[in-house]
Amino acid sequence: MIELIGITPAGTTTHLGEALTQFPGGEWHVRDFDLEAGSTLLVVVRGANADDLAAAAIAADRARSEAATVVLALPYLPGARADRGRPLGARVYAEIANAVHADRVLTIDPHSPVMPSLLERIEDYPLGRFVRSQLSRLVAGEREHPYVGVIAPDEGAAARASSVAHALHVPVFHARKHRDFTTGKLSGFSCQPLPDSGRLLVVDDIADGGGTLTGLAEVTGLGPDRLDLWITHGVFSRGSERLRTYFGTIHTTDSHPGHTNPAVGATIHPLTPLFIQEAQS
Ligand SMILES: O=P(O)(O)OC[C@H]1O[C@H](OP(=O)(O)OP(=O)(O)O)[C@H](O)[C@@H]1O
C-alpha cells in the first residue's frame, strides 16, 4: 500500500495517488506529476511489500528530476523482525528501501534497534517518540485514562511499555515469553502479580497472528472487562481474531495494511497527518 503526497513550501498538500498506475502484468508505472519548486514528495509505504518500495523508488526518481526533496515514511519497517542470524533479512529489506534514495526516512516504533542503522538516511526515527509521549492522549482522548497499570508482554516490549506507563503515570508489570531452547518455539508465559481490580493496558509493537498477546492474556486469567490493548503495528493475520476474546478496546495505527481486519475491529490512529507534519519540519 503506497501513498504519494506533494507538499509545497507553503505547506499545501496534494494527494498524487492518481500518478501511480500498474501495467496489466502488475509492473508499476508512475505518470508524470508536477511539483512546485522547492516542494517535498512524501512517500508513505505501509506494510512489507517490496514491490511497493519499487513504486516508491520510481516516484522518487520522478520527484528528484524536479529537484524536490523526497521523504520516505516506512511506518512498519519491513524486515525488522529478521534481525539476527544469517541470512539477515533486515539488511536485505533495508537495501531495497535504500534504493529509493530518499533525503530522509521516517518510521515509527521499529521492532528491532538494528534496523534504523541499516537505513542510510534515517534520522533517529523521530516518530518513535510520538507513540510513547502521545499515547495517553491517543488512548484516552481528552478524558482521564482508565488504567491502573501497563503490561509488557515480553522483554522486547519492556522499554516501550515502561515509557507508556510513565506517560500515563501508572506502574508497569512485566511478563516473560518462554521459548523452547532447541526449537525456538513459544512454550509459555509468566507474569508479575497484577492488581486485583481496574483496567490494564497491554502494550506491544506488533500483533501478527496474535499468539503472543492471547498467550499473555491467558496467563493473566483476565479478559475484556479488565484488559485493553495498544499495538503500534496491527498486522492482524490469520488467528488474530482471537484477540477480541481477551481484549476490550484494541488500538492500533494504520502502519500496515492489515490494520483494517474487520474480525479484530481495532480503533485506528492514522499516521499520515503526523508524517506530513514531520516532513515539513
Ligand atoms: O502476534 P504474534 O504472531 O505473536 O507476533 C507478534 C510478536 O512478535 C514479535 O516478537 P518476536 O517474538 O518476533 O520477537 P522477539 O523474540 O525479538 O521479541 C512482536 O514483538 C510481538 O511480541
The ligand as an SDF file (V2000), in Angstrom:
LIG
                    3D

 22 22  0  0  0  0  0  0  0  0999 V2000
    1.1270  -11.7800   17.0470 O   0  0  0  0  0  0  0  0  0  0  0  0
    2.3200  -12.6820   17.0150 P   0  0  0  0  0  0  0  0  0  0  0  0
    2.2800  -13.5960   15.8180 O   0  0  0  0  0  0  0  0  0  0  0  0
    2.5370  -13.3960   18.3030 O   0  0  0  0  0  0  0  0  0  0  0  0
    3.5960  -11.7650   16.7490 O   0  0  0  0  0  0  0  0  0  0  0  0
    3.8270  -10.5930   17.4860 C   0  0  0  0  0  0  0  0  0  0  0  0
    5.0180  -10.7220   18.3920 C   0  0  0  0  0  0  0  0  0  0  0  0
    6.1690  -10.9800   17.5710 O   0  0  0  0  0  0  0  0  0  0  0  0
    7.1760  -10.0300   17.8640 C   0  0  0  0  0  0  0  0  0  0  0  0
    8.0530  -10.5520   18.7750 O   0  0  0  0  0  0  0  0  0  0  0  0
    9.0010  -11.7960   18.3610 P   0  0  0  0  0  0  0  0  0  0  0  0
    8.6090  -12.9410   19.2020 O   0  0  0  0  0  0  0  0  0  0  0  0
    9.0330  -11.9860   16.8770 O   0  0  0  0  0  0  0  0  0  0  0  0
   10.3930  -11.2040   18.6340 O   0  0  0  0  0  0  0  0  0  0  0  0
   11.3790  -11.1500   19.8080 P   0  0  0  0  0  0  0  0  0  0  0  0
   11.6670  -12.5570   20.2240 O   0  0  0  0  0  0  0  0  0  0  0  0
   12.5030  -10.4440   19.1120 O   0  0  0  0  0  0  0  0  0  0  0  0
   10.6980  -10.3090   20.8630 O   0  0  0  0  0  0  0  0  0  0  0  0
    6.4420   -8.8390   18.4310 C   0  0  0  0  0  0  0  0  0  0  0  0
    7.2510   -8.0290   19.2460 O   0  0  0  0  0  0  0  0  0  0  0  0
    5.2550   -9.4340   19.1340 C   0  0  0  0  0  0  0  0  0  0  0  0
    5.5520   -9.6790   20.5010 O   0  0  0  0  0  0  0  0  0  0  0  0
  1  2  2  0
  2  3  1  0
  2  4  1  0
  2  5  1  0
  5  6  1  0
  6  7  1  0
  7  8  1  0
  7 21  1  0
  8  9  1  0
  9 10  1  0
  9 19  1  0
 10 11  1  0
 11 12  2  0
 11 13  1  0
 11 14  1  0
 14 15  1  0
 15 16  2  0
 15 17  1  0
 15 18  1  0
 19 20  1  0
 19 21  1  0
 21 22  1  0
M  END
$$$$
